[in-house]
Every structure is written in structure tokens, then in C-alpha cells.
Amino acid sequence: MRSTVLFLALALPGLAAEAAAQKLPAQFDHNRIHLVVRASDGSPFKAYVDSGGGINSVDRALADRLKLAPAGELKGDEGTFQMVEFPAWLTRAGVPSPPDVAPFHGKLVVLPEAVVPDADVFLGAAWLAGRVWQIDYGRHEMVLAPDWKPSVQAHALPLGFRVDDHGTRPSSMPRITVTVDGKPLDMLLDTGAMIPLAPDGAAAFHVAPGTIVGGGFIMKTVFDEWHGKHPEWRVIEHAEATRRGDPNAMIEVPQVTVAGYTVGPVWFARRHDANFTGSMATMMDKPIVGAFGGSGLQYFRLVVDYPKATAWLTPLATPK
């Protein structure tokens, strides 16, 4: 899990809807979403969209190079962090600014290093919350769509959010229910779940080693249960490259059911149970066992309505 981006909770009350739909400069890379523009100095610039990440951030080196304007400090569980203004040139390029709500008030938190290796800015729950987003994995489009209305084919998927005593959402991490092998499982809706592939994993995806793909995560307890009950499900022991150099396992689940639609196959990378029972648990409304990301979301046109705590899913004829 991306522990670096989960250290802070944030209060994000519902916001007024924008006046019109806005198509974003999205680029889908192996079912991961980047917003691709030019920076103020003309260099290529990527922002990563991750519904399972806690804060909006930029790394120190980039903030200094682009001379992002300082915007005060923020005290968190891991120390005090400088904040910078969300660049006006990024908004003009088609990337909406974050909500102006406490504690970040639309600013970016400066971190020592980039959260995502192939992105310049990280846009997490603090950027997505309070609005309505249409994410089309077939057309590779992302739209800010305040007036979107569901079609007959779209199935509703309730989103669970942790709510504090004041009625606000401390983290805006969306929980969904996914059914695997007839068993409902609570998971994080995680557009940013990413798996850097080791050689064995890359061969299964027909890509070069080191490629980062959109995937899903599942706690070891459930992974072992699946593998024991279904030895025919494909497991690649050395699939995911890790920083410590010890490749991690992935399992291919033939079918999952979400919002009444059954799709597959879907890949999940194994994670220690503590990834979901530890700090992540404090951000969810209920315990979760994993994260449902691009490997499963690729089969859908997805609309995430944060104010109404509902996602809408429409299946695609062919995943992209």
C-alpha cells in the first residue's frame, strides 16, 4: 500500500456542483490514470489520479524547480510539512484545482520524494472528494460531470465512507463490496492501485519488466484461502517487483461480481494483513480485505458520485 500518502486524514464536506462537464487531459497507462499537460517551463508534466490515496502532494525537487509558491505549513502524524499553491497553469491546462476545504484548503503538500515514480503530482481523495467523476476505461476518458445521470445499463454501487461525529468524512476513502467465489468482500475502490512487474509478472501481461500496471490488492489471509480452495487459479509467485528486491505473488481470479455485473479475470497482488488492519482501517467505515483497482475497473465505465456516496458501473464490450 502507499503508506506515504495515508498518513493524514482530511475533512471533506460536500461541495456545490460545478456548472458544466469538463473533460480532463487523461492518459490511461495499463489501466492507471494520468493527467498529462505541460508545466510552466514547457516540460512534460503528469498528475496521478488515485482514489485510494489520502493527500494531494508534490515532491520537494519538483516544487523547487517549478518555483511553486509557498502556502504555509501543515502538521501531521509524521511531522510538519510545507504546502504550496496549486499551480494556476495546471488549472488552465484542464486539471481542476482541489476543493478549498480544511485542512489543506486546495494546496499541495510537499513530500521529500514523489509518491508515484512516473508522476509529478499526486491527486488523491482530497482532490476527488465532493464531486462527480466519470471514468471511462474503454474510451480512456475522465470527465468532471456534475450533472451526469445514470442510464438503464448503469448499476448503482453504494460507497461506504467513514464519518466523524460532526458528520464529515475524515478521509473520503470509498469502500465497495466485491463478490468473489460467492462471498461478498469489502474493498477499497482504488483507481491508483499499481503493481510494478518483475520479469515473471511482465511475461503474464505481455509487457516489459518494470512496467507498472493497474491491479488490485488482497490480504494474505484471503489470498491463501483462495489458493487453497482453488489451486487451478493462476498464481505467479515472483510477479511484483518490490523495493526490497524480493518479488511478491499475484493471483488471477477468473471472475468477480461487482454492482451485479460479473467480469474477469482480475489480478490481485498479495499484501500483508496489516496493510488493511492497521492505519488503513482508521480511514474506512468498515474493515476491508483488499483494494479493487484497474485490473477489475478496466471492464467498466465508472461514475463516482462522492456527494451521493454512490458509484455507477456500466460494462464495456471489450476491456482496454
C-alpha positions in Angstrom: 0.0 0.0 0.0 1.1 3.6 -0.5 1.8 4.3 3.2 3.4 7.7 2.4 0.0 9.1 1.2 -2.1 7.6 4.0 -0.5 9.5 7.0 -3.1 12.3 7.2 -6.9 12.3 7.4 -8.8 15.2 6.0 -12.3 16.6 6.4 -14.0 17.0 3.1 -17.7 18.1 3.3 -19.9 18.0 0.2 -19.3 20.8 -2.3 -21.5 22.7 -4.7 -21.6 21.1 -8.1 -19.6 22.7 -10.9 -21.7 24.4 -13.7 -20.7 22.2 -16.6 -19.0 18.9 -17.5 -15.2 19.2 -18.0 -13.1 16.7 -20.0 -9.7 16.2 -18.4 -6.4 15.6 -20.3 -6.4 12.0 -19.2 -4.0 9.3 -20.4 -4.6 5.7 -19.4 -1.4 3.6 -18.9 -2.2 -0.1 -18.4 -5.4 0.9 -16.6 -3.7 3.6 -14.5 -4.9 7.3 -14.9 -2.5 10.1 -15.5 -3.4 13.7 -16.4 -0.8 14.8 -18.9 -0.1 18.5 -19.6 2.9 20.9 -20.0 4.4 22.5 -16.9 5.0 26.3 -16.7 8.5 25.7 -18.1 7.2 23.7 -21.0 8.4 20.3 -19.8 6.1 17.3 -19.8 4.0 17.0 -16.6 1.9 14.2 -15.2 -0.6 14.1 -12.4 -1.6 10.7 -11.0 -5.2 10.1 -10.0 -5.6 7.7 -7.0 -8.9 7.3 -5.2 -7.1 5.2 -2.6 -4.5 7.9 -1.7 -5.0 10.3 1.1 -3.5 13.6 0.1 -2.5 15.8 -2.8 1.2 16.1 -3.0 4.3 17.1 -4.9 7.9 16.2 -4.3 10.4 18.7 -3.0 12.7 18.7 -6.0 9.9 19.5 -8.5 8.3 22.1 -6.2 11.7 23.9 -6.2 12.3 23.5 -9.9 8.9 24.9 -10.9 9.1 27.6 -8.2 5.7 26.7 -6.7 4.5 29.4 -4.4 4.8 28.5 -0.6 1.4 28.3 1.1 2.2 27.7 4.8 2.7 24.5 6.8 0.7 21.5 7.8 1.2 19.5 11.0 0.6 15.7 10.6 1.3 12.5 12.3 4.6 12.2 10.6 5.8 15.7 11.2 5.4 19.2 9.8 5.2 19.6 6.0 5.4 22.6 3.8 2.5 23.3 1.5 2.5 25.1 -1.9 -0.2 26.6 -4.0 -1.9 24.5 -6.6 -0.4 25.9 -9.8 -2.7 28.2 -11.8 -1.1 26.9 -15.1 -2.2 23.4 -14.1 -5.8 24.5 -13.8 -5.6 26.4 -17.1 -4.4 23.2 -18.7 -7.6 21.4 -17.7 -6.8 19.9 -14.3 -9.4 21.2 -11.7 -8.0 22.6 -8.5 -8.6 20.7 -5.3 -11.5 21.6 -3.0 -10.9 24.6 -0.8 -11.7 22.8 2.5 -9.8 22.2 5.7 -7.1 21.2 6.4 -5.4 21.6 3.0 -7.6 24.4 1.5 -6.7 23.5 -2.1 -2.9 23.3 -1.5 -0.4 20.6 -2.3 1.7 19.0 0.4 5.4 18.9 -0.3 6.9 15.5 0.4 10.6 14.5 0.3 10.1 12.3 -2.8 7.5 11.5 -5.3 4.7 9.1 -4.2 4.4 7.6 -7.7 7.6 7.1 -9.8 6.1 8.1 -13.1 4.1 11.2 -12.0 5.0 14.7 -10.9 1.9 15.4 -8.8 -0.3 13.0 -6.8 -4.0 13.7 -6.7 -5.8 11.5 -4.2 -9.1 11.5 -2.2 -8.5 15.2 -1.2 -8.8 16.1 -4.9 -11.6 13.7 -5.9 -13.9 14.2 -2.9 -17.1 16.3 -3.1 -17.5 16.0 -6.9 -18.9 13.6 -9.6 -16.4 11.9 -11.9 -16.9 9.8 -15.0 -14.1 7.4 -15.8 -14.4 5.5 -19.0 -11.8 2.7 -19.2 -13.0 1.9 -22.7 -12.6 5.3 -24.2 -9.8 6.3 -21.9 -11.6 9.4 -20.8 -12.1 11.2 -17.4 -14.7 13.8 -17.1 -15.8 16.1 -14.2 -19.5 15.6 -14.6 -21.7 17.3 -12.0 -25.0 16.8 -13.9 -24.4 13.2 -15.0 -27.5 11.0 -14.9 -27.4 7.1 -14.9 -28.5 5.2 -17.9 -30.6 2.0 -17.9 -27.4 -0.1 -18.2 -25.7 1.6 -15.2 -25.9 -0.3 -12.0 -25.6 1.5 -8.7 -22.8 0.5 -6.3 -23.1 2.0 -2.8 -19.9 3.7 -1.4 -19.1 3.4 2.3 -17.3 6.4 3.8 -16.1 6.9 7.4 -18.0 9.7 9.0 -16.9 11.5 12.2 -19.0 13.0 15.0 -19.5 16.2 13.0 -21.0 14.3 10.0 -17.9 15.0 7.8 -15.7 12.4 6.1 -12.3 12.2 7.7 -10.6 10.6 4.7 -13.1 10.1 1.8 -11.7 6.6 1.1 -14.6 4.8 -0.7 -15.4 1.2 0.3 -17.2 -1.1 -2.1 -18.4 -4.7 -2.0 -17.0 -7.2 -4.5 -18.2 -10.8 -4.6 -15.6 -13.5 -5.3 -16.5 -17.2 -5.3 -19.9 -16.3 -3.9 -18.5 -14.4 -0.9 -19.0 -10.6 -0.5 -15.8 -8.9 0.3 -15.4 -5.3 1.4 -12.6 -3.5 -0.5 -11.2 0.0 -1.2 -12.2 1.5 -4.5 -8.7 2.2 -5.7 -8.1 3.8 -9.1 -4.5 4.1 -8.3 -3.7 0.5 -7.2 -0.4 -0.2 -9.0 1.8 -3.2 -9.5 5.4 -2.8 -10.8 6.0 -6.1 -12.6 9.0 -8.3 -12.1 10.0 -10.5 -15.1 7.6 -13.3 -14.3 4.7 -10.9 -13.9 5.6 -9.0 -17.0 5.5 -12.1 -19.1 1.9 -12.8 -18.0 0.9 -9.2 -19.0 3.0 -9.3 -22.2 4.9 -6.2 -21.3 8.5 -5.3 -20.4 9.8 -6.0 -16.9 9.4 -2.9 -14.7 6.2 -1.8 -16.4 3.6 -0.6 -13.8 0.1 -1.9 -14.3 -3.2 -1.2 -12.6 -4.1 -4.1 -10.4 -5.7 -4.9 -7.1 -4.6 -5.9 -3.6 -5.7 -8.7 -1.3 -4.7 -9.5 2.2 -2.6 -12.7 2.6 -5.2 -14.5 4.6 -7.7 -14.2 1.8 -5.0 -14.9 -0.8 -4.1 -18.1 0.9 -7.8 -19.1 1.2 -8.4 -18.6 -2.5 -5.3 -20.5 -3.4 -6.1 -23.4 -1.1 -9.6 -23.7 -2.3 -8.9 -23.1 -6.0 -5.4 -24.5 -6.9 -6.4 -24.1 -10.5 -6.4 -20.3 -10.2 -3.2 -19.0 -11.7 -0.6 -17.8 -9.1 2.7 -16.1 -10.1 5.0 -16.3 -7.1 7.5 -13.8 -8.4 5.2 -11.4 -10.1 5.5 -8.0 -8.5 8.8 -6.1 -8.1 9.4 -4.7 -4.6 11.8 -2.1 -3.3 13.4 -4.7 -1.0 14.1 -6.8 -4.1 12.0 -9.8 -3.0 9.3 -10.3 -5.7 5.7 -10.6 -4.4 3.0 -13.0 -5.6 -0.2 -12.3 -7.6 -3.3 -14.4 -8.1 -5.6 -14.3 -11.1 -9.2 -14.5 -10.1 -11.3 -15.8 -13.0 -14.5 -13.9 -12.2 -15.6 -11.2 -9.8 -19.1 -9.7 -9.4 -19.5 -6.0 -8.7 -22.7 -4.0 -8.9 -24.4 -7.0 -10.3 -22.0 -7.5 -13.2 -19.7 -10.4 -13.4 -16.4 -9.8 -15.1 -12.9 -11.2 -15.2 -10.2 -12.2 -15.0 -8.9 -9.8 -12.3 -5.4 -9.8 -10.8 -4.7 -9.2 -7.2 -1.3 -8.7 -5.6 -0.7 -10.3 -2.1 -0.4 -7.9 0.8 0.3 -8.5 4.5 -2.9 -8.4 6.5 -1.6 -5.4 8.5 -1.8 -3.2 5.4 -5.6 -3.3 5.9 -6.0 -3.9 9.6 -3.5 -1.1 10.6 -3.6 2.5 9.6 -5.9 1.9 6.6 -8.6 0.6 8.9 -8.8 4.0 10.6 -9.8 5.6 7.3 -12.6 3.2 6.4 -16.1 2.9 7.6 -15.8 -0.9 7.9 -12.9 -3.4 7.8 -11.6 -4.2 4.3 -9.7 -7.1 3.0 -8.2 -5.6 -0.2 -8.3 -2.9 -2.9 -10.2 -3.1 -6.2 -8.2 -1.3 -8.9 -7.6 -1.1 -12.6 -7.4 -4.8 -13.3 -11.1 -5.0 -12.4 -12.2 -1.5 -13.2 -11.0 -1.9 -16.8 -14.2 -3.7 -17.6 -16.4 -0.6 -16.9 -17.4 2.9 -17.5 -17.4 4.2 -13.9 -19.1 7.2 -12.4 -18.2 8.0 -8.8 -20.6 10.4 -7.1 -18.9 11.4 -3.9 -21.7 13.7 -2.6 -24.3 10.9 -3.0 -21.9 8.1 -1.9 -22.7 6.1 -5.0 -20.8 4.7 -7.9 -22.4 3.7 -11.2 -21.0 0.9 -13.3 -21.7 0.2 -17.0 -19.9 -2.8 -18.5 -17.8 -2.4 -21.6 -18.0 -4.8 -24.5 -14.2 -5.3 -24.5 -11.7 -4.2 -21.8 -8.9 -1.9 -22.9 
